Amino acid sequence: MTKIKILTTRTSLRLIEVYDLEAIHNLHVFPETDKYNALGIPQNIKETKSIIEPWIEAHRVNEIKNFTFKIKTHVNEEFIGLFGLKVGNKKYNRAEVWYKIHPDYWSQGYATEALKAVINFGFDTLKLHRIEAGCAVDNVGSFKVMEKAGMIREGRGRQVLPLKSGWSDNYEYAMLETDKRERD
């Protein structure tokens, strides 16, 4: 497996492994983390395992196209969430990011810090041209994270997210390699 480590001031991001299954399952079963997520709450740990196995397998290739990182704090090495970066067709040289943070760590700047680091990894290491993200229009916390990280709201996709509450519009964000960005 490829060893990739992204460090921020307060966290480290590393590719997930099978031994992260329990922590990932616990994150996925919080109703708060599921509210604006189309994945849904897994029925049991076996279902979570079937979800993450392809993510782990994607890390075993020479040129990774689908990165799934676990986020841990430096202080106590506590698992606080997941971050994904999925690279698209090479011709377009872009990727999409997503994240899911444990509710105990919301509103503390961890997601913004990690997003800035993943953006820098995408542009500096992977040499991407564009990084995209999106969130349900009612997910204020998530779109504030993207804006604090320097991403620009480019539009609104109508009824694209199948949430438990019904179809939701999606705010679409992006950042270009030429945009000003912050280093952590």
Rosetta constraint file for C-alpha pairs under 8 A:
AtomPair CA 1 CA 59 HARMONIC 6.26 0.50
AtomPair CA 1 CA 60 HARMONIC 5.11 0.50
AtomPair CA 2 CA 59 HARMONIC 6.54 0.50
AtomPair CA 2 CA 60 HARMONIC 6.72 0.50
AtomPair CA 3 CA 14 HARMONIC 7.60 0.50
AtomPair CA 3 CA 15 HARMONIC 7.37 0.50
AtomPair CA 4 CA 14 HARMONIC 5.88 0.50
AtomPair CA 4 CA 15 HARMONIC 6.59 0.50
AtomPair CA 5 CA 12 HARMONIC 6.78 0.50
AtomPair CA 5 CA 13 HARMONIC 5.69 0.50
AtomPair CA 5 CA 14 HARMONIC 4.94 0.50
AtomPair CA 5 CA 15 HARMONIC 7.65 0.50
AtomPair CA 6 CA 12 HARMONIC 5.67 0.50
AtomPair CA 6 CA 13 HARMONIC 4.97 0.50
AtomPair CA 6 CA 14 HARMONIC 6.64 0.50
AtomPair CA 6 CA 117 HARMONIC 6.94 0.50
AtomPair CA 6 CA 118 HARMONIC 7.61 0.50
AtomPair CA 6 CA 121 HARMONIC 7.64 0.50
AtomPair CA 7 CA 11 HARMONIC 6.06 0.50
AtomPair CA 7 CA 12 HARMONIC 4.52 0.50
AtomPair CA 7 CA 13 HARMONIC 6.36 0.50
AtomPair CA 7 CA 117 HARMONIC 7.43 0.50
AtomPair CA 8 CA 12 HARMONIC 6.11 0.50
AtomPair CA 8 CA 113 HARMONIC 6.76 0.50
AtomPair CA 8 CA 114 HARMONIC 6.86 0.50
AtomPair CA 8 CA 117 HARMONIC 6.59 0.50
AtomPair CA 8 CA 184 HARMONIC 6.04 0.50
AtomPair CA 9 CA 113 HARMONIC 7.92 0.50
AtomPair CA 9 CA 184 HARMONIC 6.56 0.50
AtomPair CA 10 CA 73 HARMONIC 5.84 0.50
AtomPair CA 10 CA 74 HARMONIC 5.52 0.50
AtomPair CA 10 CA 75 HARMONIC 7.51 0.50
AtomPair CA 10 CA 110 HARMONIC 7.75 0.50
AtomPair CA 11 CA 71 HARMONIC 6.51 0.50
AtomPair CA 11 CA 72 HARMONIC 5.45 0.50
AtomPair CA 11 CA 73 HARMONIC 4.36 0.50
AtomPair CA 11 CA 74 HARMONIC 5.18 0.50
AtomPair CA 11 CA 110 HARMONIC 7.75 0.50
AtomPair CA 11 CA 114 HARMONIC 7.52 0.50
AtomPair CA 12 CA 71 HARMONIC 5.81 0.50
AtomPair CA 12 CA 72 HARMONIC 5.46 0.50
AtomPair CA 12 CA 73 HARMONIC 6.46 0.50
AtomPair CA 12 CA 74 HARMONIC 6.74 0.50
AtomPair CA 13 CA 69 HARMONIC 5.59 0.50
AtomPair CA 13 CA 70 HARMONIC 5.51 0.50
AtomPair CA 13 CA 71 HARMONIC 4.70 0.50
AtomPair CA 13 CA 72 HARMONIC 6.56 0.50
AtomPair CA 13 CA 114 HARMONIC 7.82 0.50
AtomPair CA 14 CA 69 HARMONIC 5.03 0.50
AtomPair CA 14 CA 70 HARMONIC 5.55 0.50
AtomPair CA 14 CA 71 HARMONIC 6.95 0.50
AtomPair CA 15 CA 56 HARMONIC 7.92 0.50
AtomPair CA 15 CA 59 HARMONIC 7.56 0.50
AtomPair CA 15 CA 67 HARMONIC 6.86 0.50
AtomPair CA 15 CA 68 HARMONIC 5.65 0.50
AtomPair CA 15 CA 69 HARMONIC 4.30 0.50
AtomPair CA 15 CA 70 HARMONIC 6.11 0.50
AtomPair CA 16 CA 20 HARMONIC 6.36 0.50
AtomPair CA 16 CA 56 HARMONIC 6.46 0.50
AtomPair CA 16 CA 68 HARMONIC 6.12 0.50
AtomPair CA 16 CA 69 HARMONIC 5.41 0.50
AtomPair CA 16 CA 70 HARMONIC 5.49 0.50
AtomPair CA 17 CA 21 HARMONIC 7.58 0.50
AtomPair CA 17 CA 56 HARMONIC 6.10 0.50
AtomPair CA 18 CA 53 HARMONIC 7.54 0.50
AtomPair CA 18 CA 56 HARMONIC 7.29 0.50
AtomPair CA 20 CA 24 HARMONIC 6.14 0.50
AtomPair CA 21 CA 25 HARMONIC 5.99 0.50
AtomPair CA 21 CA 45 HARMONIC 7.73 0.50
AtomPair CA 21 CA 48 HARMONIC 7.37 0.50
AtomPair CA 21 CA 49 HARMONIC 6.49 0.50
AtomPair CA 21 CA 52 HARMONIC 7.78 0.50
AtomPair CA 22 CA 26 HARMONIC 6.14 0.50
AtomPair CA 22 CA 45 HARMONIC 7.29 0.50
AtomPair CA 23 CA 27 HARMONIC 6.29 0.50
AtomPair CA 23 CA 79 HARMONIC 6.84 0.50
AtomPair CA 24 CA 28 HARMONIC 6.25 0.50
AtomPair CA 24 CA 48 HARMONIC 7.69 0.50
AtomPair CA 24 CA 81 HARMONIC 7.66 0.50
AtomPair CA 24 CA 82 HARMONIC 7.82 0.50
AtomPair CA 25 CA 29 HARMONIC 6.34 0.50
AtomPair CA 25 CA 42 HARMONIC 7.69 0.50
AtomPair CA 25 CA 45 HARMONIC 6.05 0.50
AtomPair CA 25 CA 48 HARMONIC 5.77 0.50
AtomPair CA 26 CA 30 HARMONIC 7.01 0.50
AtomPair CA 27 CA 33 HARMONIC 7.25 0.50
AtomPair CA 27 CA 81 HARMONIC 7.05 0.50
AtomPair CA 27 CA 100 HARMONIC 7.97 0.50
AtomPair CA 27 CA 101 HARMONIC 7.68 0.50
AtomPair CA 27 CA 102 HARMONIC 6.00 0.50
AtomPair CA 28 CA 33 HARMONIC 6.69 0.50
AtomPair CA 28 CA 34 HARMONIC 6.86 0.50
AtomPair CA 28 CA 40 HARMONIC 7.92 0.50
AtomPair CA 28 CA 41 HARMONIC 5.91 0.50
AtomPair CA 28 CA 42 HARMONIC 6.94 0.50
AtomPair CA 29 CA 33 HARMONIC 7.64 0.50
AtomPair CA 29 CA 34 HARMONIC 7.36 0.50
AtomPair CA 29 CA 41 HARMONIC 5.24 0.50
AtomPair CA 29 CA 42 HARMONIC 6.61 0.50
AtomPair CA 30 CA 34 HARMONIC 6.43 0.50
AtomPair CA 30 CA 41 HARMONIC 7.72 0.50
AtomPair CA 31 CA 35 HARMONIC 6.09 0.50
AtomPair CA 31 CA 41 HARMONIC 7.61 0.50
AtomPair CA 32 CA 103 HARMONIC 6.93 0.50
AtomPair CA 33 CA 37 HARMONIC 7.05 0.50
AtomPair CA 33 CA 100 HARMONIC 6.73 0.50
AtomPair CA 33 CA 101 HARMONIC 7.28 0.50
AtomPair CA 33 CA 102 HARMONIC 7.16 0.50
AtomPair CA 33 CA 103 HARMONIC 7.03 0.50
AtomPair CA 34 CA 38 HARMONIC 7.50 0.50
AtomPair CA 34 CA 39 HARMONIC 7.48 0.50
AtomPair CA 34 CA 40 HARMONIC 6.03 0.50
AtomPair CA 34 CA 41 HARMONIC 6.48 0.50
AtomPair CA 35 CA 163 HARMONIC 7.24 0.50
AtomPair CA 35 CA 164 HARMONIC 7.23 0.50
AtomPair CA 36 CA 135 HARMONIC 7.59 0.50
AtomPair CA 36 CA 136 HARMONIC 6.19 0.50
AtomPair CA 36 CA 139 HARMONIC 6.65 0.50
AtomPair CA 36 CA 163 HARMONIC 6.40 0.50
AtomPair CA 37 CA 163 HARMONIC 6.56 0.50
AtomPair CA 38 CA 161 HARMONIC 6.48 0.50
AtomPair CA 38 CA 162 HARMONIC 5.78 0.50
AtomPair CA 38 CA 163 HARMONIC 5.40 0.50
AtomPair CA 38 CA 164 HARMONIC 7.91 0.50
AtomPair CA 40 CA 164 HARMONIC 7.94 0.50
AtomPair CA 42 CA 47 HARMONIC 5.67 0.50
AtomPair CA 42 CA 48 HARMONIC 5.84 0.50
AtomPair CA 43 CA 47 HARMONIC 6.40 0.50
AtomPair CA 44 CA 48 HARMONIC 6.67 0.50
AtomPair CA 45 CA 49 HARMONIC 6.12 0.50
AtomPair CA 46 CA 50 HARMONIC 6.38 0.50
AtomPair CA 47 CA 51 HARMONIC 6.40 0.50
AtomPair CA 48 CA 52 HARMONIC 6.31 0.50
AtomPair CA 49 CA 53 HARMONIC 5.90 0.50
AtomPair CA 50 CA 54 HARMONIC 7.49 0.50
AtomPair CA 51 CA 55 HARMONIC 7.49 0.50
AtomPair CA 52 CA 56 HARMONIC 6.24 0.50
AtomPair CA 53 CA 57 HARMONIC 6.06 0.50
AtomPair CA 54 CA 58 HARMONIC 6.03 0.50
AtomPair CA 55 CA 59 HARMONIC 6.95 0.50
AtomPair CA 55 CA 66 HARMONIC 7.10 0.50
AtomPair CA 55 CA 67 HARMONIC 7.39 0.50
AtomPair CA 55 CA 68 HARMONIC 6.39 0.50
AtomPair CA 56 CA 60 HARMONIC 7.25 0.50
AtomPair CA 56 CA 68 HARMONIC 7.68 0.50
AtomPair CA 57 CA 61 HARMONIC 7.76 0.50
AtomPair CA 58 CA 64 HARMONIC 6.47 0.50
AtomPair CA 58 CA 65 HARMONIC 7.26 0.50
AtomPair CA 58 CA 66 HARMONIC 6.02 0.50
AtomPair CA 58 CA 67 HARMONIC 7.40 0.50
AtomPair CA 59 CA 64 HARMONIC 5.75 0.50
AtomPair CA 59 CA 66 HARMONIC 7.20 0.50
AtomPair CA 59 CA 67 HARMONIC 6.74 0.50
AtomPair CA 60 CA 64 HARMONIC 7.49 0.50
AtomPair CA 65 CA 86 HARMONIC 5.80 0.50
AtomPair CA 65 CA 87 HARMONIC 4.87 0.50
AtomPair CA 65 CA 88 HARMONIC 7.30 0.50
AtomPair CA 66 CA 84 HARMONIC 7.33 0.50
AtomPair CA 66 CA 85 HARMONIC 5.97 0.50
AtomPair CA 66 CA 86 HARMONIC 4.34 0.50
AtomPair CA 66 CA 87 HARMONIC 6.12 0.50
AtomPair CA 67 CA 84 HARMONIC 5.54 0.50
AtomPair CA 67 CA 85 HARMONIC 5.09 0.50
AtomPair CA 67 CA 86 HARMONIC 6.12 0.50
AtomPair CA 68 CA 82 HARMONIC 6.93 0.50
AtomPair CA 68 CA 83 HARMONIC 5.79 0.50
AtomPair CA 68 CA 84 HARMONIC 4.41 0.50
AtomPair CA 68 CA 85 HARMONIC 6.55 0.50
AtomPair CA 69 CA 82 HARMONIC 5.60 0.50
AtomPair CA 69 CA 83 HARMONIC 5.00 0.50
AtomPair CA 69 CA 84 HARMONIC 6.07 0.50
AtomPair CA 70 CA 79 HARMONIC 6.98 0.50
AtomPair CA 70 CA 80 HARMONIC 7.71 0.50
AtomPair CA 70 CA 81 HARMONIC 5.93 0.50
AtomPair CA 70 CA 82 HARMONIC 4.68 0.50
AtomPair CA 70 CA 83 HARMONIC 6.41 0.50
AtomPair CA 71 CA 79 HARMONIC 5.85 0.50
AtomPair CA 71 CA 80 HARMONIC 5.61 0.50
AtomPair CA 71 CA 81 HARMONIC 5.18 0.50
AtomPair CA 71 CA 82 HARMONIC 5.80 0.50
AtomPair CA 71 CA 83 HARMONIC 7.19 0.50
AtomPair CA 71 CA 114 HARMONIC 7.92 0.50
AtomPair CA 72 CA 77 HARMONIC 5.20 0.50
AtomPair CA 72 CA 78 HARMONIC 5.11 0.50
AtomPair CA 72 CA 79 HARMONIC 4.49 0.50
AtomPair CA 72 CA 80 HARMONIC 5.67 0.50
AtomPair CA 72 CA 81 HARMONIC 7.42 0.50
AtomPair CA 73 CA 77 HARMONIC 4.86 0.50
AtomPair CA 73 CA 78 HARMONIC 5.39 0.50
AtomPair CA 73 CA 79 HARMONIC 6.87 0.50
AtomPair CA 73 CA 80 HARMONIC 7.17 0.50
AtomPair CA 74 CA 78 HARMONIC 7.88 0.50
AtomPair CA 80 CA 101 HARMONIC 5.91 0.50
AtomPair CA 80 CA 102 HARMONIC 5.23 0.50
AtomPair CA 80 CA 105 HARMONIC 6.79 0.50
AtomPair CA 81 CA 99 HARMONIC 7.43 0.50
AtomPair CA 81 CA 100 HARMONIC 5.51 0.50
AtomPair CA 81 CA 101 HARMONIC 4.23 0.50
AtomPair CA 81 CA 102 HARMONIC 5.50 0.50
AtomPair CA 82 CA 99 HARMONIC 5.54 0.50
AtomPair CA 82 CA 100 HARMONIC 5.23 0.50
AtomPair CA 82 CA 101 HARMONIC 6.41 0.50
AtomPair CA 83 CA 97 HARMONIC 7.28 0.50
AtomPair CA 83 CA 98 HARMONIC 5.79 0.50
AtomPair CA 83 CA 99 HARMONIC 4.32 0.50
AtomPair CA 83 CA 100 HARMONIC 6.56 0.50
AtomPair CA 83 CA 114 HARMONIC 7.96 0.50
AtomPair CA 84 CA 96 HARMONIC 7.95 0.50
AtomPair CA 84 CA 97 HARMONIC 5.37 0.50
AtomPair CA 84 CA 98 HARMONIC 5.05 0.50
AtomPair CA 84 CA 99 HARMONIC 6.10 0.50
AtomPair CA 85 CA 95 HARMONIC 6.41 0.50
AtomPair CA 85 CA 96 HARMONIC 5.61 0.50
AtomPair CA 85 CA 97 HARMONIC 4.43 0.50
AtomPair CA 85 CA 98 HARMONIC 6.64 0.50
AtomPair CA 85 CA 118 HARMONIC 7.75 0.50
AtomPair CA 86 CA 95 HARMONIC 5.25 0.50
AtomPair CA 86 CA 96 HARMONIC 5.23 0.50
AtomPair CA 86 CA 97 HARMONIC 6.42 0.50
AtomPair CA 87 CA 93 HARMONIC 7.64 0.50
AtomPair CA 87 CA 94 HARMONIC 6.06 0.50
AtomPair CA 87 CA 95 HARMONIC 4.12 0.50
AtomPair CA 87 CA 96 HARMONIC 6.58 0.50
AtomPair CA 88 CA 92 HARMONIC 7.20 0.50
AtomPair CA 88 CA 93 HARMONIC 6.82 0.50
AtomPair CA 88 CA 94 HARMONIC 5.74 0.50
AtomPair CA 88 CA 95 HARMONIC 5.41 0.50
AtomPair CA 88 CA 96 HARMONIC 7.74 0.50
AtomPair CA 89 CA 93 HARMONIC 6.51 0.50
AtomPair CA 89 CA 94 HARMONIC 7.39 0.50
AtomPair CA 90 CA 94 HARMONIC 7.52 0.50
AtomPair CA 92 CA 129 HARMONIC 7.81 0.50
AtomPair CA 93 CA 127 HARMONIC 7.98 0.50
AtomPair CA 93 CA 128 HARMONIC 5.20 0.50
AtomPair CA 93 CA 129 HARMONIC 5.44 0.50
AtomPair CA 93 CA 130 HARMONIC 6.72 0.50
AtomPair CA 94 CA 128 HARMONIC 5.51 0.50
AtomPair CA 94 CA 129 HARMONIC 5.69 0.50
AtomPair CA 94 CA 130 HARMONIC 4.58 0.50
AtomPair CA 94 CA 131 HARMONIC 5.54 0.50
AtomPair CA 94 CA 132 HARMONIC 7.54 0.50
AtomPair CA 95 CA 122 HARMONIC 7.92 0.50
AtomPair CA 95 CA 128 HARMONIC 7.36 0.50
AtomPair CA 95 CA 130 HARMONIC 6.57 0.50
AtomPair CA 95 CA 131 HARMONIC 4.92 0.50
AtomPair CA 95 CA 132 HARMONIC 6.15 0.50
AtomPair CA 96 CA 131 HARMONIC 5.60 0.50
AtomPair CA 96 CA 132 HARMONIC 4.58 0.50
AtomPair CA 96 CA 133 HARMONIC 5.48 0.50
AtomPair CA 97 CA 131 HARMONIC 7.07 0.50
AtomPair CA 97 CA 132 HARMONIC 6.26 0.50
AtomPair CA 97 CA 133 HARMONIC 5.31 0.50
AtomPair CA 98 CA 133 HARMONIC 6.45 0.50
AtomPair CA 98 CA 134 HARMONIC 7.81 0.50
AtomPair CA 99 CA 111 HARMONIC 7.64 0.50
AtomPair CA 101 CA 105 HARMONIC 6.75 0.50
AtomPair CA 101 CA 106 HARMONIC 6.85 0.50
AtomPair CA 101 CA 111 HARMONIC 6.91 0.50
AtomPair CA 102 CA 106 HARMONIC 6.93 0.50
AtomPair CA 105 CA 110 HARMONIC 6.99 0.50
AtomPair CA 106 CA 110 HARMONIC 7.47 0.50
AtomPair CA 106 CA 111 HARMONIC 7.76 0.50
AtomPair CA 107 CA 141 HARMONIC 7.69 0.50
AtomPair CA 109 CA 113 HARMONIC 6.07 0.50
AtomPair CA 110 CA 114 HARMONIC 6.08 0.50
AtomPair CA 111 CA 115 HARMONIC 5.95 0.50
AtomPair CA 111 CA 145 HARMONIC 6.56 0.50
AtomPair CA 112 CA 116 HARMONIC 6.17 0.50
AtomPair CA 112 CA 145 HARMONIC 5.07 0.50
AtomPair CA 112 CA 146 HARMONIC 7.07 0.50
AtomPair CA 112 CA 148 HARMONIC 6.58 0.50
AtomPair CA 112 CA 149 HARMONIC 5.77 0.50
AtomPair CA 113 CA 117 HARMONIC 6.43 0.50
AtomPair CA 113 CA 149 HARMONIC 7.69 0.50
AtomPair CA 113 CA 184 HARMONIC 6.88 0.50
AtomPair CA 114 CA 118 HARMONIC 6.16 0.50
AtomPair CA 115 CA 119 HARMONIC 6.03 0.50
AtomPair CA 115 CA 145 HARMONIC 7.88 0.50
AtomPair CA 115 CA 146 HARMONIC 7.59 0.50
AtomPair CA 115 CA 149 HARMONIC 6.54 0.50
AtomPair CA 116 CA 120 HARMONIC 6.20 0.50
AtomPair CA 116 CA 149 HARMONIC 5.48 0.50
AtomPair CA 116 CA 181 HARMONIC 7.83 0.50
AtomPair CA 116 CA 182 HARMONIC 6.88 0.50
AtomPair CA 116 CA 183 HARMONIC 7.02 0.50
AtomPair CA 116 CA 184 HARMONIC 7.07 0.50
AtomPair CA 117 CA 121 HARMONIC 6.15 0.50
AtomPair CA 117 CA 183 HARMONIC 7.34 0.50
AtomPair CA 117 CA 184 HARMONIC 6.83 0.50
AtomPair CA 118 CA 122 HARMONIC 6.08 0.50
AtomPair CA 119 CA 123 HARMONIC 6.27 0.50
AtomPair CA 119 CA 131 HARMONIC 7.17 0.50
AtomPair CA 120 CA 124 HARMONIC 5.61 0.50
AtomPair CA 120 CA 125 HARMONIC 7.64 0.50
AtomPair CA 120 CA 183 HARMONIC 7.48 0.50
AtomPair CA 121 CA 125 HARMONIC 5.12 0.50
AtomPair CA 121 CA 126 HARMONIC 6.62 0.50
AtomPair CA 122 CA 126 HARMONIC 4.93 0.50
AtomPair CA 122 CA 127 HARMONIC 6.30 0.50
AtomPair CA 122 CA 128 HARMONIC 5.74 0.50
AtomPair CA 122 CA 131 HARMONIC 7.54 0.50
AtomPair CA 123 CA 127 HARMONIC 4.66 0.50
AtomPair CA 123 CA 128 HARMONIC 4.86 0.50
AtomPair CA 123 CA 129 HARMONIC 6.87 0.50
AtomPair CA 123 CA 130 HARMONIC 7.99 0.50
AtomPair CA 123 CA 177 HARMONIC 5.96 0.50
AtomPair CA 124 CA 128 HARMONIC 7.75 0.50
AtomPair CA 128 CA 177 HARMONIC 6.88 0.50
AtomPair CA 129 CA 176 HARMONIC 5.74 0.50
AtomPair CA 129 CA 177 HARMONIC 5.08 0.50
AtomPair CA 130 CA 174 HARMONIC 6.86 0.50
AtomPair CA 130 CA 175 HARMONIC 5.74 0.50
AtomPair CA 130 CA 176 HARMONIC 4.49 0.50
AtomPair CA 130 CA 177 HARMONIC 6.10 0.50
AtomPair CA 131 CA 174 HARMONIC 5.49 0.50
AtomPair CA 131 CA 175 HARMONIC 5.34 0.50
AtomPair CA 131 CA 176 HARMONIC 6.50 0.50
AtomPair CA 132 CA 172 HARMONIC 7.44 0.50
AtomPair CA 132 CA 173 HARMONIC 5.65 0.50
AtomPair CA 132 CA 174 HARMONIC 4.19 0.50
AtomPair CA 132 CA 175 HARMONIC 6.55 0.50
AtomPair CA 133 CA 146 HARMONIC 7.93 0.50
AtomPair CA 133 CA 172 HARMONIC 6.14 0.50
AtomPair CA 133 CA 173 HARMONIC 5.17 0.50
AtomPair CA 133 CA 174 HARMONIC 6.17 0.50
AtomPair CA 134 CA 143 HARMONIC 7.80 0.50
AtomPair CA 134 CA 170 HARMONIC 6.20 0.50
AtomPair CA 134 CA 171 HARMONIC 5.37 0.50
AtomPair CA 134 CA 172 HARMONIC 4.54 0.50
AtomPair CA 134 CA 173 HARMONIC 5.69 0.50
AtomPair CA 135 CA 139 HARMONIC 6.47 0.50
AtomPair CA 135 CA 142 HARMONIC 6.60 0.50
AtomPair CA 135 CA 143 HARMONIC 6.60 0.50
AtomPair CA 135 CA 170 HARMONIC 5.25 0.50
AtomPair CA 135 CA 171 HARMONIC 5.46 0.50
AtomPair CA 135 CA 172 HARMONIC 7.01 0.50
AtomPair CA 136 CA 161 HARMONIC 7.12 0.50
AtomPair CA 136 CA 168 HARMONIC 6.07 0.50
AtomPair CA 136 CA 169 HARMONIC 5.87 0.50
AtomPair CA 136 CA 170 HARMONIC 4.48 0.50
AtomPair CA 136 CA 171 HARMONIC 6.22 0.50
AtomPair CA 137 CA 143 HARMONIC 7.98 0.50
AtomPair CA 137 CA 168 HARMONIC 7.22 0.50
AtomPair CA 137 CA 169 HARMONIC 5.87 0.50
AtomPair CA 137 CA 170 HARMONIC 5.38 0.50
AtomPair CA 137 CA 171 HARMONIC 5.63 0.50
AtomPair CA 139 CA 143 HARMONIC 6.56 0.50
AtomPair CA 140 CA 144 HARMONIC 6.09 0.50
AtomPair CA 141 CA 145 HARMONIC 6.34 0.50
AtomPair CA 142 CA 146 HARMONIC 6.51 0.50
AtomPair CA 143 CA 147 HARMONIC 6.19 0.50
AtomPair CA 143 CA 171 HARMONIC 7.76 0.50
AtomPair CA 144 CA 148 HARMONIC 6.00 0.50
AtomPair CA 145 CA 149 HARMONIC 6.19 0.50
AtomPair CA 146 CA 150 HARMONIC 6.49 0.50
AtomPair CA 146 CA 151 HARMONIC 5.34 0.50
AtomPair CA 146 CA 152 HARMONIC 7.81 0.50
AtomPair CA 146 CA 173 HARMONIC 7.37 0.50
AtomPair CA 147 CA 151 HARMONIC 5.12 0.50
AtomPair CA 147 CA 152 HARMONIC 6.52 0.50
AtomPair CA 147 CA 153 HARMONIC 7.76 0.50
AtomPair CA 149 CA 181 HARMONIC 7.55 0.50
AtomPair CA 149 CA 182 HARMONIC 7.47 0.50
AtomPair CA 150 CA 175 HARMONIC 7.23 0.50
AtomPair CA 150 CA 180 HARMONIC 7.54 0.50
AtomPair CA 150 CA 181 HARMONIC 6.23 0.50
AtomPair CA 150 CA 182 HARMONIC 7.76 0.50
AtomPair CA 151 CA 173 HARMONIC 5.90 0.50
AtomPair CA 151 CA 174 HARMONIC 5.25 0.50
AtomPair CA 151 CA 175 HARMONIC 4.99 0.50
AtomPair CA 152 CA 173 HARMONIC 5.23 0.50
AtomPair CA 152 CA 174 HARMONIC 5.42 0.50
AtomPair CA 152 CA 175 HARMONIC 6.26 0.50
AtomPair CA 153 CA 171 HARMONIC 6.85 0.50
AtomPair CA 153 CA 172 HARMONIC 5.76 0.50
AtomPair CA 153 CA 173 HARMONIC 4.32 0.50
AtomPair CA 153 CA 174 HARMONIC 6.70 0.50
AtomPair CA 154 CA 171 HARMONIC 7.72 0.50
AtomPair CA 154 CA 172 HARMONIC 5.62 0.50
AtomPair CA 154 CA 173 HARMONIC 5.47 0.50
AtomPair CA 154 CA 174 HARMONIC 6.92 0.50
AtomPair CA 155 CA 171 HARMONIC 5.95 0.50
AtomPair CA 155 CA 172 HARMONIC 5.15 0.50
AtomPair CA 155 CA 173 HARMONIC 7.25 0.50
AtomPair CA 156 CA 169 HARMONIC 6.66 0.50
AtomPair CA 156 CA 170 HARMONIC 5.50 0.50
AtomPair CA 156 CA 171 HARMONIC 4.57 0.50
AtomPair CA 156 CA 172 HARMONIC 5.74 0.50
AtomPair CA 157 CA 169 HARMONIC 5.54 0.50
AtomPair CA 157 CA 170 HARMONIC 4.98 0.50
AtomPair CA 157 CA 171 HARMONIC 6.39 0.50
AtomPair CA 157 CA 172 HARMONIC 7.02 0.50
AtomPair CA 158 CA 168 HARMONIC 7.16 0.50
AtomPair CA 158 CA 169 HARMONIC 4.48 0.50
AtomPair CA 158 CA 170 HARMONIC 6.52 0.50
AtomPair CA 159 CA 167 HARMONIC 5.02 0.50
AtomPair CA 159 CA 168 HARMONIC 4.63 0.50
AtomPair CA 159 CA 169 HARMONIC 4.30 0.50
AtomPair CA 159 CA 170 HARMONIC 7.05 0.50
AtomPair CA 160 CA 167 HARMONIC 6.59 0.50
AtomPair CA 160 CA 168 HARMONIC 6.14 0.50
AtomPair CA 160 CA 169 HARMONIC 5.80 0.50
AtomPair CA 160 CA 170 HARMONIC 6.43 0.50
AtomPair CA 161 CA 167 HARMONIC 5.50 0.50
AtomPair CA 161 CA 168 HARMONIC 5.02 0.50
AtomPair CA 161 CA 169 HARMONIC 6.49 0.50
AtomPair CA 161 CA 170 HARMONIC 6.78 0.50
AtomPair CA 162 CA 166 HARMONIC 6.02 0.50
AtomPair CA 162 CA 167 HARMONIC 4.79 0.50
AtomPair CA 162 CA 168 HARMONIC 6.57 0.50
AtomPair CA 163 CA 167 HARMONIC 5.87 0.50
AtomPair CA 163 CA 168 HARMONIC 6.74 0.50
AtomPair CA 175 CA 179 HARMONIC 6.44 0.50
